[in-house]
């Protein structure tokens, strides 16, 4: 028999996860609005460090989002069934500092490293969605991309909370408890890689905002580079940071304003090496 405490815990879990999904699936007229609210509530869990619960929430939201997108795909031929118009906002607009909660730092998240040569900046802000999103195909792609990115970020930050890097994750001591935590951490990082890549590919394939999601691209590539570096894939990490540097140059050329201090920190080694090679 379950104890009273176990029953209360189960009831609390049910109250958190089930109504979100039921509301979204059953109330078709407010699907994107409910997804936005639920996404933003899950973002608060990330900001509070409740990564396991946030992963549950975002996984459920991703499943709901996929079902909604499947309905759109099935009814594309019938314009009366859905509105196939572009999104009413952009990924980059959702990620600008003005959209972040007041309590959140606006410079990302930095973890200390054992060497000054290690890249140290991780973008850790989950993406919040604006209220009142209309039910359009473009907004559906936007929501799916955001939820997928947020789920990737959950796995990424969960990995670091389990086993904070002091350089390369693969080089930690081999104590039994630490070794187990390291394996779970590395598995979380691998999940994060797949989800970051999927979110990036989705917005490209669907030509979201005409592919003009430069800041989203920068944050995704930066975090991928951080993970590959932590897992010892230095060649792949370097390619990510080279891509990041190119995106930064493009943004500067376009005279776009965006927070880039952390990205500069992670790509500075590329500039230093090029300058050193040129001087030689």
Phi and psi in degrees as a GROMACS rama.xvg file:
@    title "Ramachandran Plot"
@    xaxis  label "Phi"
@    yaxis  label "Psi"
@TYPE xy
-77.9135  140.093  UNK-2
-71.2836  163.971  UNK-3
-61.8731  -37.1276  UNK-4
-65.0111  -42.5518  UNK-5
-62.5473  -40.4092  UNK-6
-64.1419  -39.8088  UNK-7
-65.3399  -41.6153  UNK-8
-62.9337  -42.9519  UNK-9
-64.0533  -39.6837  UNK-10
-65.5065  -39.9843  UNK-11
-61.7207  -43.7032  UNK-12
-62.8149  -42.4235  UNK-13
-63.0626  -41.3369  UNK-14
-63.6538  -27.9715  UNK-15
-80.115  -45.1467  UNK-16
-95.0899  -41.1365  UNK-17
-70.1959  -48.5367  UNK-18
-59.3486  -33.6804  UNK-19
-57.3663  -51.5446  UNK-20
-67.8366  -44.7674  UNK-21
-59.7961  -43.7045  UNK-22
-62.651  -43.8242  UNK-23
-67.049  -44.9346  UNK-24
-73.4221  -38.4267  UNK-25
-82.1718  -33.5189  UNK-26
-100.378  83.2335  UNK-27
-61.8669  -26.7147  UNK-28
-71.7625  -18.19  UNK-29
-126.245  30.8826  UNK-30
-59.1171  -52.1055  UNK-31
-70.1585  -34.6864  UNK-32
-62.0461  -44.342  UNK-33
-68.0895  -38.1991  UNK-34
-60.8931  -41.4566  UNK-35
-61.8965  -48.1608  UNK-36
-61.5113  -44.3988  UNK-37
-67.226  -39.0878  UNK-38
-59.646  -44.9174  UNK-39
-69.7949  -32.8747  UNK-40
-66.1436  -40.3817  UNK-41
-66.8721  -32.6064  UNK-42
-59.6841  -37.7471  UNK-43
-63.6286  -34.1434  UNK-44
-63.9889  -41.1148  UNK-45
-61.6703  -45.8014  UNK-46
-64.6578  -25.2333  UNK-47
-89.3377  -0.578297  UNK-48
81.3325  12.4027  UNK-49
-90.3843  70.0479  UNK-50
-69.8945  -38.4756  UNK-51
-62.8093  -44.5085  UNK-52
-68.0536  -37.9569  UNK-53
-63.2851  -38.2105  UNK-54
-62.0661  -41.0286  UNK-55
-61.1351  -45.6828  UNK-56
-63.8935  -49.6415  UNK-57
-67.3826  -33.1096  UNK-58
-63.4884  -43.74  UNK-59
-63.9472  -40.6866  UNK-60
-65.8206  -36.9782  UNK-61
-65.1817  -39.0439  UNK-62
-63.693  -43.5147  UNK-63
-63.2287  -44.4993  UNK-64
-60.8272  -40.4128  UNK-65
-63.4951  -40.2041  UNK-66
-65.8486  -39.3397  UNK-67
-64.5921  -43.1151  UNK-68
-65.9512  -35.7455  UNK-69
-62.7115  -37.8412  UNK-70
-65.3722  -39.9023  UNK-71
-61.6995  -46.3393  UNK-72
-61.7951  -37.9837  UNK-73
-71.5138  -22.1687  UNK-74
-111.952  16.1139  UNK-75
-59.2073  -33.5299  UNK-76
-74.7131  -12.7643  UNK-77
-115.939  100.257  UNK-78
-65.0918  -16.5464  UNK-79
-79.6495  -13.4405  UNK-80
-87.0861  -27.6468  UNK-81
-158.812  160.89  UNK-82
-99.8519  113.557  UNK-83
-94.6992  52.9591  UNK-84
-102.373  165.717  UNK-85
-64.7569  167.51  UNK-86
-66.1977  154.062  UNK-87
-90.5974  -1.32795  UNK-88
-148.082  -179.62  UNK-89
-122.733  161.142  UNK-90
-59.7752  -46.066  UNK-91
-62.7627  -37.936  UNK-92
-63.1483  -35.8805  UNK-93
-70.3333  -18.9909  UNK-94
-103.661  -3.5596  UNK-95
-68.8957  151.618  UNK-96
-53.4692  -32.1458  UNK-97
-64.4779  -19.3899  UNK-98
-92.3208  -3.72099  UNK-99
-82.779  149.761  UNK-100
-60.8284  148.939  UNK-101
-59.4297  -34.7353  UNK-102
-74.6512  -12.4144  UNK-103
-90.8589  136.799  UNK-104
-66.1871  149.328  UNK-105
-101.357  15.8915  UNK-106
-117.612  22.1914  UNK-107
78.863  -152.42  UNK-108
-136.099  129.926  UNK-109
-114.87  137.624  UNK-110
-112.564  137.569  UNK-111
-67.9853  148.253  UNK-112
-127.464  162.611  UNK-113
-81.7996  -13.7861  UNK-114
-135.833  141.516  UNK-115
-68.0861  -14.1875  UNK-116
-83.7788  -12.2886  UNK-117
-76.6202  142.012  UNK-118
-73.6039  138.488  UNK-119
-127.733  1.7038  UNK-120
-108.75  128.282  UNK-121
-122.486  129.204  UNK-122
-77.2576  119.956  UNK-123
-121.851  12.9314  UNK-124
-86.0387  116.973  UNK-125
-64.5255  149.863  UNK-126
-87.4159  123.619  UNK-127
-92.5796  151.376  UNK-128
-106.28  145.514  UNK-129
-71.2381  156.651  UNK-130
-76.4723  157.151  UNK-131
72.7495  30.6827  UNK-132
-65.8677  128.942  UNK-133
-73.3798  157.541  UNK-134
-83.2616  92.9243  UNK-135
-130.974  161.024  UNK-136
-62.4069  -42.8592  UNK-137
-60.4745  -41.908  UNK-138
-66.7742  -32.5611  UNK-139
-62.9434  -42.0144  UNK-140
-64.6511  -42.2547  UNK-141
-59.1163  -48.8487  UNK-142
-61.7739  -44.6195  UNK-143
-61.3216  -42.8052  UNK-144
-63.5258  -44.1509  UNK-145
-64.2376  -47.191  UNK-146
-62.6234  -40.6272  UNK-147
-64.8047  -42.4644  UNK-148
-62.143  -44.4283  UNK-149
-64.28  -37.0525  UNK-150
-66.5463  -39.8457  UNK-151
-60.2927  -44.5192  UNK-152
-63.1264  -37.8141  UNK-153
-58.78  -49.6682  UNK-154
-62.7738  -38.8576  UNK-155
-62.0644  -52.0907  UNK-156
-71.4262  -31.8689  UNK-157
-61.7785  -41.758  UNK-158
-59.861  -42.8946  UNK-159
-72.5131  -29.1079  UNK-160
-72.0401  -29.0581  UNK-161
-77.8463  -36.1085  UNK-162
-151.241  80.0434  UNK-163
-63.9758  132.18  UNK-164
-73.7367  141.968  UNK-165
-119.36  52.7497  UNK-166
120.832  -114.894  UNK-167
-102.724  127.626  UNK-168
-56.6334  -31.4215  UNK-169
-75.3863  -6.92601  UNK-170
-107.994  18.2634  UNK-171
-75.7618  162.419  UNK-172
-62.7144  164.502  UNK-173
-108.443  31.0935  UNK-174
-59.8387  146.8  UNK-175
-56.9967  -50.9534  UNK-176
-64.2915  -44.7172  UNK-177
-65.5434  -38.9142  UNK-178
-62.2686  -41.5022  UNK-179
-64.1891  -43.9229  UNK-180
-64.011  -36.3932  UNK-181
-65.5245  -40.1981  UNK-182
-64.8316  -42.8718  UNK-183
-63.9501  -40.5459  UNK-184
-61.3813  -45.0776  UNK-185
-66.1377  -36.3234  UNK-186
-64.6522  -39.6084  UNK-187
-63.7916  -39.1131  UNK-188
-64.2052  -38.925  UNK-189
-64.4396  -39.2038  UNK-190
-63.7182  -41.5689  UNK-191
-61.4344  -40.9449  UNK-192
-58.2631  -48.8188  UNK-193
-62.1755  -41.4904  UNK-194
-72.7462  -39.0826  UNK-195
-59.5961  -44.9999  UNK-196
-65.1164  -40.3809  UNK-197
-64.8018  -42.2489  UNK-198
-65.8002  -39.3091  UNK-199
-64.8064  -45.0654  UNK-200
-67.6  -36.7456  UNK-201
-60.9154  -48.2408  UNK-202
-68.905  -26.2215  UNK-203
-73.6184  -48.6272  UNK-204
-63.7078  -35.7501  UNK-205
-88.6281  1.04131  UNK-206
52.9983  44.0973  UNK-207
-62.58  127.524  UNK-208
54.4336  36.024  UNK-209
57.8087  30.3275  UNK-210
74.0819  6.62438  UNK-211
-92.3964  66.2234  UNK-212
-121.076  60.1297  UNK-213
-65.9453  -44.7391  UNK-214
-68.6021  -38.1296  UNK-215
-59.9298  -43.4713  UNK-216
-60.5805  -43.877  UNK-217
-61.9549  -45.6149  UNK-218
-66.8568  -40.1374  UNK-219
-66.2045  -47.0477  UNK-220
-65.164  -38.9941  UNK-221
-60.0572  -48.8924  UNK-222
-68.0607  -34.5409  UNK-223
-63.309  -42.6706  UNK-224
-61.2041  -39.6652  UNK-225
-62.23  -42.5186  UNK-226
-67.3536  -47.447  UNK-227
-60.977  -36.1563  UNK-228
-65.4651  -43.4753  UNK-229
-64.4296  -31.4236  UNK-230
-89.231  4.17055  UNK-231
84.5733  10.6273  UNK-232
-93.4745  71.8469  UNK-233
-69.5266  -32.6046  UNK-234
-66.2746  -44.9617  UNK-235
-64.8973  -40.5856  UNK-236
-61.4822  -41.8348  UNK-237
-62.583  -40.5155  UNK-238
-62.2168  -39.1869  UNK-239
-61.6392  -45.6771  UNK-240
-70.8552  -29.1404  UNK-241
-66.7383  -41.2649  UNK-242
-62.7252  -42.4121  UNK-243
-60.588  -43.9592  UNK-244
-62.5661  -40.3016  UNK-245
-62.6188  -41.7837  UNK-246
-65.2709  -37.3662  UNK-247
-63.4081  -44.0766  UNK-248
-62.0563  -41.4521  UNK-249
-61.0393  -44.2499  UNK-250
-64.278  -39.6998  UNK-251
-66.6433  -41.7054  UNK-252
-61.1702  -34.2191  UNK-253
-81.9364  -0.534682  UNK-254
58.575  32.5526  UNK-255
-84.4133  142.319  UNK-256
-100.342  123.558  UNK-257
-156.659  148.289  UNK-258
-67.0788  123.521  UNK-259
-133.322  7.86105  UNK-260
-55.7617  -46.4445  UNK-261
-65.0808  -38.334  UNK-262
-66.5754  -38.0009  UNK-263
-62.0519  -41.551  UNK-264
-58.6727  -42.8276  UNK-265
-76.8163  -22.1445  UNK-266
-104.924  -1.9837  UNK-267
-60.7333  -31.651  UNK-268
-64.2558  -29.0086  UNK-269
-69.3068  -42.4523  UNK-270
-67.6245  -41.7555  UNK-271
-62.7756  -42.6914  UNK-272
-65.1297  -40.5416  UNK-273
-64.7729  -42.1892  UNK-274
-66.3775  -38.2485  UNK-275
-65.8264  -42.1006  UNK-276
-65.1675  -38.6332  UNK-277
-66.1383  -38.736  UNK-278
-67.4661  -34.6257  UNK-279
